[in-house]
Amino acid sequence: MTNQTSRTNLGGTFTFPGTSMTVHRMGYGAMQLAGPGVWGPPRDPDAAIAVLREAVAAGVNHIDTSDFYGPHVTNQIIRQALHPYPDDLVIVTKVGARRGEDKSWIHARARHEIIDAVHDNLRNLKLDALDVVNLRVGGMMSPEEGSIEEQLTALAELKRQGLIRHLGLSNVSPKQFAEGQRISEIVCLQNFYNVANRSDDAFIDDLAKQGVAYVPFFPLGGFTPLQASELDDVAATLHVTPMQVALAWLLHRSPNMLLIPGSSSIQHLRENLAAATLRLRKCWLSWIRSKTLQLRHSQPKPRSQNKPKASFPAHFTAFSLRSLRPKAFRPQSRDQKDCQLIKTVNQLRVLLARAAGARPSLRFRIALRRIGKIFFTIAIMVPHPGHGVI
């Protein structure tokens, strides 16, 4: 076996309510296996197959997919890579949308469209029955109120026919979830949620009490990847990437949280899976959760000549703990010490920003970096071995 991630440490396990299906909490989302824009075949089909096989070899037994990815392409790659499927593999698919000839995403929620989509998934995955089918409703990123009775009833009938084993919902409100429970047992729910988009907090807690899985889609921000100085700071302390911190935070968020980050490369897959080994201390978890993260764009937007120049605080958020701390020193292991360091550095940023009041000069930035190095030289001690991981 060539994978570099332990099979025994993928965030623990979760059993879907009323079923015998137990999965590791760190799974895999297959959307990125298709070509650019989730359209057509991938540039390197062999690499896509290798990613899937690497994931399963590493212990992943929960794969999220849909036949409208590609369309049809992702499911066909899954079949080619993994069929006949491992006994413990749970494949979760979704219906309720289709792709237009112009690559657009179109609602497909009429009864016949729901039924046709289920049969498309069965055929392209080469299955006699689907483990879980999620009914996808709402808009692109958030729920839209309205009854889901017609669509979910069609799926419930297919479940009684033996073509579907279990049902889930995607992009729904608590009211729609309650309506769904009156029609059929719901074992999981997929909504847009990540460290920077936490509108479902109360919903997650309620689902946890019921033992229903919550599976956030776009856990790393989706088409606009998460970037925030708070993630940078914790990541620098643990010597990992900010995206790994974001995934680890979700695993710590609630025991019913199942993750399905996507990847089209083996290296990125391994980084995602390794996030399950991170130990985030309680004060870090509460500190991140207490923040309204200010996300940075990966590419700077062009500045209009009519707009004022960026203020110093906005510019300064690009500086992270990674650029300030000297490489020769690492934080000691005590929770209170580490967390206080991060908080102090951020307080230092705020004070200096207020003092500067404008975009800092190069000389000022160099001086600031020197201040940071002096601060950490005094405050940080070498940690014990294994610091930051379970």
N, C-alpha and C positions, 0 to 999 in steps of 0.2 A: 504493500500500500504506500502510495507516494504523498498522500495528503498530509498537511502540516497542522491540522486542527484535531484535537482530541475528540473521539466519538462520544466520550462520556461527559463532555462539558459544553453543551449547547443551550445553556440557560435553564436547565431542568426540564421537566415534562409537564404536559397538560393533557387531561382526558376530556374529550368533548362530552357534554352532559347527555346522559341516557344512551351512551354508545360504549363500545369497546375500543374506540380509536384513541390511542395515546400517541402524542407527537412531542418531539423536542420543541421548545419554545422558540428557538431560532430556526426559521425555515428559509425558503427561497421563493422569490417572486420572479416569474418567467417572462415578464413583459419585454425585457431588454434583449431577449434572444432573437426577436425579429429584427428587421432592417431598420434604418434610420426613420424616425417618426413612427415607429411601431408598424412599419409597412413593408411588405415584401420579405424576401429571404435575407438572412444576415450576410454580411460581407464575407465571413469565414464560417461556413456551416460546421466544419470539423471542430473549430474552436468552441462553438455553441454546444456541440455534443460533449466536448471535453469538460466544459463547465458543469453541465448537469451531472455527469458521471463523478466528477470530483465532489460535488455537493453531497450526493448520496453516499459516496465512499467516506466522507467526513461525518456521516451520521444524520444528515438532514433527511427527515421523513415526512415533511409537509411542504408541498409545492403548490403555489397559487398560479393559476393560468386562466385563459379564456380563449374561445375560438375566434373572437373578434380581434385578437392580437395577430396581426399579420396581413389580412385575416387568415386563419387556419394554420399559418406557418408555425407558430409556437407549439401548438398541440402536436403537429406532425414531427417536430424536432424532439419533443418529449418522448413520443412513441419510438422514434428511431433510436434514441439514446438509451432508453430504460426498459422497453418492453422485451420480454415479460417482466412486469413490475415486481419489485420486492414486496413481500407479504405485508410489511408494516408501513409501506408508503401510502400516504393520504394525499390524493390530488383533489384540490378544491378549485372549481371553475365557477364562472359567472355568466349570466345571460341578462339581456335587457338593453343591448346596444348592438350596432353593426357599423361597418365602415362604408363610407360613400366612395364613389369612383375618384373623387377629388381628395381622398385620404381623410375626410372629415369623420367626426364621431357623431353618429345619428342614433336617436332613441329607436328601440325595436321592442316595444312592450305590448303589442297586440297579442292575443292568445296564440294565434298561429305562429307568430314570430318567436314566442317563448318556446313553443313545442319544437319548432324547426331548429332552434339554437341548441336545445338539449340533444337532438339527434345528430347535429353536426359535431358536438363535443364527443359523443359516443363513438362516432365513426372515425374521427381524426385521432382520438386517443386509443382507439381499438379496445374499447371496454364494453362489457355487457351492462354495467351499471356504474353510475358516477357516485363517488364517495360523498361529496358535498357539492351542492349547487347553490350559489348565492344569487339572489334576485337583486340586480343593480338598478336603482332608481335615482331620482334627484337630478341635480345638475352635474357639472363637471367636478366640482370640489365640495359641494355642500348639499344637504337634503332640500327637497321642495315638498311642502305639505300637499297632501292628497292621498286618497285611498290607494292601497296596494292589493286590495282584495282580489280583483280579477286576475292579475298576473300570478300572485302567490297561489291562488286556487288551482290554476293550470299546473303549476309545479307540484302541488300536493297530489293532484291526480296522477301525475307521472310517478310520484313516489309510491303511491298505492299499487301502481302497475309493476313496480320493481325496477324501474329504470334509474331511479335516484334513491340513495340510501338516507341522506339527511339534507336538511335545508338551512340556508343562512340568508342574511340580508346585507345589502351594501348601500351606503350613502343614505341612511334613513334617520328620522328623528325618533325620540323616545315614544311619541304617540304612534308612529307607524310600526315601531317594534312591538308595542303592545297589541296593535291590530293583527300583526303577523302571528303572534303567539296564540291568538284565538282561532287561527286557521290551521296551524301546524306547529310542532315543536321546532324551535329555532336554536341551533347549536352554536352559531357564531355570527358575528357582526363585523363588517368592514366599513370604517369611516375614515375621513381625512383627519390625521392626528400626528403630531410630532412635538418635539421639545419647544417649538416656536408657535404651534397652533394647537391650543389646549382647550378649545371650547367644549369638548366632550368630557371634561373631567368628572362631572357629577354622573354622567351617563355610564362611564367606565366603572365607577364605584358601585353603581346599582347593578350592572351586569355581573360584576365580581361576586356580589352577594347571591346572585342566581346561578353562579357557576357557568355562565355563558362566555365563550371566548370573544375577546376584542382584538381584531387584527387591523392595525392602522395601515392604510395605504399611504404611499409617499412618506415613509418614516424618515427619510433623509431630505425631504423637501420636494421630491419629484423633479419637474422640469426646471425648477429654480433651487439648486442645492443649498442646504443650510450653511450659513456662515455667520458666526457671531463671536465677539471677543470673549464672552463667557465660556463658550465651548473651547476656544483656543487656550484659555488659561488653565482649565482642568486638564486638557489634553497634553499641554506642555509639562505639567507636573507629573503625569503618568507616562510620558514618552510614548504617546499613541497619537492617532489622528483625531481631529474634532468630530468626524463622522462616527468613529468608534465610540466616543463619549456619548453622542446623541443616541446611538443604538442601545448602549448600556443603560442610559437613563430610562429608556422605555421599558427595558426588562425589569428594572428596579421599580418602575412606576406601579405595577399591579401584577399579582400572580396569574391573572387571566389574560395577560397581554401576550400575544403571539406575533412574532416579527417575520416579515417576508421581504427583506431588502433584495433588490435585484442587482444583477451584475452580468456583464458579458465577457469578463476575463477571469481567469483562475486566480490571479494575484488579488484582484479586488474582492472576489468571493472569500478568499482566505482572510482578508482584513475584516470583512463583515462578520464572519463566523468567530473570529478571535475576540470580537467585542463582547461575546458572551462570557469571557473569562475575566472581564474587568470588575474590580470591586470599587464602587463609588461610595465614598463615605457618606454618612447620613447628613452631615452638615453641607456637603457639596450638593446632594440631592435637593435638600430644602432650599439652598441658596439659588440653584438654577431655577427651581420651580417658582421661587418668589420673584424672579425677574420677568419683565416683558422684553424678550430678546430683541435687540435692534439688529436686524439682518443686513448684511452687506451684499451687494451685487458682485458676482464674480468678475464682471467687466464694468469699468467705470462708465457712467452715462456721460455723453457729451454735455458740456455746460453751455447754456444759452448765454449770449452776450448781455442779455437784459436781466439775467438773474444775478443776485448777489453771490459773492464767493462763498464757498463752504465755510462754515464756522469751525473753530478749532476742535470742539468736542466731536463733531461728526468725522473730521479728518483723523483725529487721534484714535478713534476706535479701531483703526487698522493696525495699531501697535498691539502686540500680544505679549503675554508672559514669556512666550518662546523667544522673542527677540531681546527681552530685557535680562533674562536670567543667565548667568555665566555657565558655560558648559561643564566646568570643573566641579560644580556643586549640585547636589540633588536634595530635595526636601526630606527632613526626617519623617519618621513614620507616624507620629502622633496626630490624630485627627484634628484636634483643636489648633495645633501649630500650623498645619498645612492650610486649613481653611482660613485661619486668621491672616496668613500671608497673602492669599489671593484677595481677600477683602481689603487688606491694607493697600495692596498695589492698585486696586481699582479706586480706592479713596484718593490715593496719590494722583492718579490720572485726573480725577474730577477737580481736585484742588489746583493742579497745574493748568488745567484747561481754563478754569475760571480766572486764574491769574493772567494767563496769556491773552485771553479774550479774542483771539484772531488766529488765522492760519499760522502755525509756527514756522520759523525760519529753519534752515538746515543747521545753523549753529545751535539753535535752541534744541532741536531734536537730538543732536550729538550729545549735548549736555545732559539731556534727559536720560539717554541710554546709560551714560556714565553713572548718573544718580542711581539708576536701577541696579547696576552691577554692584555698586557699593552697598546698597540696601540688602541685596541677596547674599553677598559675601558675609555680612554680619549675621543675617537672620537664619540662613539655611545650613543644616548639617547633613552629613552623608547618611542615607537611610540603611535599614537592614536589608538583607537579600530578599528578593521577591516582592519588593514594595510595589503596591498598586495592583496586584493580581491575586486571584484566589488560588 
